[in-house]
C-alpha cells in the first residue's frame, strides 16, 4: 500500500525525535469528515438559519433533505408549522446574538435587559432592578444563553470555560431566544503544552458532544 510520510508532531526527549506517518487511506478517511463532504450528504440540517417573522408572531427556519432545502414557519399562537416559501425577505435572522463578556443584552426597545447569573437567564427592567429568572435549572455544564466555541481550550483539570453569552430578541422585544449549552455527557480530551518541567494541561470537549437546545420565552 502506498504511504504518505507526514510529520504530525514531534517530541524531543533526551535528543531523540519521534515522528508518526500516515497512509493514503488514513488521509482520505480524514478528508471524508470535512464539513463539505458531510453536509447535505450524510448529515442533514447542520444549518437551519432561523429568523424572526417581521411581526414577531413566530419564526422561520430551513430543513434539508435529499430533494433540497425547504423553508418552514412556526406560529407562536397556534404552535403550527407550515411552509414558508412565500414569506417575505428582510426578517431578523438569529445570529450568535450579542456575544459579550459582560453577559448582558438590551431589548430593541431598551425596556428590558437579558443577562446571565449562576448559569441561568434573567431579565431586568431599564432601571436595572426587578430581576426575573427565565430559567432555574442552570448549572455548570448546563448553561443557559451560552455556547461552546470552536477550538475552545480550558486550562487545568477543573478550569472554567471562557464566558460566552448569546441571546436574540424579537423585533417587538416581547420574545427572547437563547440556547442551552449542555456538556454534561460530553467527552473531555486533554492535551499538554510547554516543557516537561513546566507542563500545562489543556482540556477541550469534542464539538459533537456539545449539545445545544433552543429555548424561547415570552417576556
C-alpha positions as CSV (number, residue, x, y, z in Angstrom):
1,X,0.0,0.0,0.0
2,X,1.3,3.5,-0.9
3,X,2.2,5.6,2.1
4,X,2.5,9.3,2.5
5,X,5.1,10.3,5.1
6,X,3.7,13.2,7.3
7,X,5.2,14.8,10.3
8,X,2.1,15.1,12.6
9,X,4.0,16.0,15.7
10,X,7.5,15.8,17.0
11,X,8.6,15.4,20.6
12,X,12.2,15.8,21.6
13,X,13.3,13.8,24.6
14,X,16.9,13.4,25.5
15,X,17.9,14.3,21.9
16,X,15.5,11.6,20.4
17,X,12.8,12.7,17.9
18,X,9.7,10.7,17.3
19,X,7.5,11.1,14.2
20,X,4.3,9.4,13.1
21,X,3.5,8.5,9.5
22,X,0.0,8.1,8.0
23,X,-1.2,6.1,4.9
24,X,-3.1,7.5,2.0
25,X,-6.1,5.6,3.3
26,X,-5.8,7.5,6.7
27,X,-5.6,10.8,4.8
28,X,-8.7,10.1,2.6
29,X,-10.7,9.0,5.7
30,X,-9.8,12.3,7.4
31,X,-10.8,14.3,4.4
32,X,-14.1,12.5,4.3
33,X,-15.0,14.1,7.6
34,X,-14.7,17.7,6.2
35,X,-17.9,19.7,6.5
36,X,-18.3,20.0,2.7
37,X,-18.1,16.2,2.4
38,X,-20.8,15.6,5.0
39,X,-23.3,18.5,4.9
40,X,-26.4,17.6,2.9
41,X,-24.9,14.3,2.0
42,X,-24.5,12.3,5.2
43,X,-25.6,14.8,7.8
44,X,-28.7,17.0,7.4
45,X,-29.8,20.2,8.9
46,X,-26.4,21.4,10.1
47,X,-27.6,25.0,9.4
48,X,-31.2,25.8,9.9
49,X,-30.8,29.6,9.7
50,X,-33.8,30.6,11.9
51,X,-35.2,34.2,11.6
52,X,-37.9,36.1,13.4
53,X,-41.0,37.0,11.5
54,X,-41.4,40.7,10.9
55,X,-44.5,40.9,13.2
56,X,-42.8,38.7,15.8
57,X,-45.6,36.2,15.6
58,X,-43.2,33.3,15.1
59,X,-40.0,32.4,13.2
60,X,-38.9,30.7,10.1
61,X,-36.2,28.1,9.6
62,X,-34.7,25.8,7.0
63,X,-34.8,22.0,6.8
64,X,-32.9,19.9,4.3
65,X,-33.3,16.5,2.7
66,X,-32.2,14.7,-0.5
67,X,-34.6,16.9,-2.5
68,X,-33.1,20.2,-1.3
69,X,-33.7,22.9,1.2
70,X,-37.2,23.9,2.4
71,X,-38.3,26.9,4.5
72,X,-40.7,26.3,7.3
73,X,-42.6,28.7,9.6
74,X,-43.5,28.2,13.3
75,X,-46.5,30.2,14.7
76,X,-46.3,31.1,18.4
77,X,-50.1,31.4,18.8
78,X,-51.1,28.1,17.3
79,X,-47.9,26.1,17.5
80,X,-48.5,25.1,13.9
81,X,-45.6,24.5,11.4
82,X,-46.2,25.4,7.8
83,X,-44.4,26.0,4.6
84,X,-42.8,29.5,4.4
85,X,-41.6,29.6,0.8
86,X,-43.6,32.8,0.2
87,X,-42.5,34.5,3.4
88,X,-41.1,38.0,2.6
89,X,-37.4,38.6,3.0
90,X,-35.8,41.1,5.4
91,X,-36.5,39.2,8.5
92,X,-34.3,39.5,11.6
93,X,-32.1,36.4,11.4
94,X,-30.9,34.7,14.6
95,X,-27.2,35.1,14.9
96,X,-24.7,34.2,17.6
97,X,-26.5,37.0,19.4
98,X,-24.7,39.6,21.5
99,X,-21.6,37.7,22.4
100,X,-20.3,39.9,25.2
101,X,-18.1,39.2,28.1
102,X,-20.3,41.4,30.3
103,X,-23.2,39.0,29.7
104,X,-26.0,41.5,29.0
105,X,-28.2,42.4,26.1
106,X,-30.8,45.1,25.9
107,X,-34.1,44.6,24.0
108,X,-34.6,46.5,20.8
109,X,-36.9,49.0,22.6
110,X,-34.4,49.3,25.5
111,X,-37.1,48.4,28.1
112,X,-35.5,45.2,29.3
113,X,-32.1,43.7,29.6
114,X,-31.2,40.0,29.5
115,X,-28.3,38.7,31.5
116,X,-26.9,35.5,33.0
117,X,-26.4,34.8,36.7
118,X,-25.3,31.4,38.1
119,X,-25.7,29.8,34.7
120,X,-29.4,30.9,34.4
121,X,-31.0,33.5,32.2
122,X,-32.6,36.6,33.8
123,X,-34.2,39.8,32.6
124,X,-34.5,43.2,34.4
125,X,-36.1,46.5,33.5
126,X,-34.3,49.5,32.1
127,X,-33.7,50.9,35.6
128,X,-31.6,47.8,36.4
129,X,-33.9,46.3,39.0
130,X,-37.0,44.0,39.1
131,X,-34.9,40.9,38.2
132,X,-36.9,38.0,36.9
133,X,-35.5,34.5,36.2
134,X,-36.4,32.9,32.9
135,X,-34.7,29.6,33.9
136,X,-34.0,28.0,37.2
137,X,-32.2,24.7,36.5
138,X,-29.0,26.1,35.1
139,X,-25.7,24.7,36.4
140,X,-22.1,24.3,35.4
141,X,-22.0,22.4,32.0
142,X,-25.8,23.0,31.6
143,X,-25.7,26.7,30.9
144,X,-28.4,29.0,29.6
145,X,-27.7,31.6,26.9
146,X,-24.3,30.1,26.3
147,X,-22.5,28.2,23.5
148,X,-19.3,26.1,23.0
149,X,-16.8,27.8,20.8
150,X,-14.7,26.0,18.2
151,X,-11.2,25.3,19.4
152,X,-12.1,26.3,22.9
153,X,-9.4,25.3,25.4
154,X,-9.9,25.0,29.2
155,X,-6.7,25.3,31.3
156,X,-6.4,22.8,34.1
157,X,-8.5,19.8,35.0
158,X,-11.2,21.8,36.8
159,X,-10.7,25.1,34.9
160,X,-13.6,27.3,33.9
161,X,-14.7,27.9,30.3
162,X,-14.4,31.3,28.8
163,X,-17.7,33.1,29.5
164,X,-20.0,33.2,26.4
165,X,-23.3,34.9,26.1
166,X,-25.8,34.7,23.3
167,X,-29.4,35.8,23.0
168,X,-31.7,37.0,20.2
169,X,-34.6,39.4,20.9
170,X,-37.6,39.5,18.6
171,X,-38.2,42.8,16.8
172,X,-41.1,43.8,19.1
173,X,-39.0,43.0,22.3
174,X,-41.6,40.5,23.6
175,X,-39.8,37.2,22.8
176,X,-36.3,36.1,23.7
177,X,-34.4,33.2,22.2
178,X,-31.4,31.5,23.7
179,X,-29.5,28.2,23.6
180,X,-28.6,25.8,26.4
181,X,-25.1,24.6,26.2
182,X,-25.2,21.0,27.6
183,X,-21.8,19.5,28.2
184,X,-22.8,17.0,30.9
185,X,-22.3,13.9,28.8
186,X,-19.6,15.5,26.7
187,X,-16.3,13.7,26.2
188,X,-13.4,15.8,27.5
189,X,-10.0,15.4,25.9
190,X,-6.6,16.6,27.3
191,X,-3.5,17.8,25.6
192,X,-0.4,19.3,27.1
193,X,1.8,22.2,26.2
194,X,5.2,23.5,27.4
195,X,8.4,21.9,28.6
196,X,8.2,18.7,30.6
197,X,9.3,20.5,33.7
198,X,6.5,23.2,33.3
199,X,3.7,21.4,31.5
200,X,0.2,22.9,31.3
201,X,-2.8,20.7,30.8
202,X,-5.4,22.0,28.3
203,X,-8.8,20.4,28.1
204,X,-11.4,20.6,25.4
205,X,-14.7,18.9,24.6
206,X,-15.4,17.1,21.4
207,X,-17.6,19.6,19.5
208,X,-20.1,16.8,18.7
209,X,-20.6,16.4,22.4
210,X,-21.7,20.0,23.0
211,X,-25.5,19.6,22.8
212,X,-27.4,22.7,22.1
213,X,-31.1,23.1,22.8
214,X,-33.2,26.1,21.7
215,X,-35.4,27.9,24.2
216,X,-37.8,30.7,23.5
217,X,-39.5,32.8,26.2
218,X,-42.3,35.3,26.1
219,X,-41.1,38.2,28.3
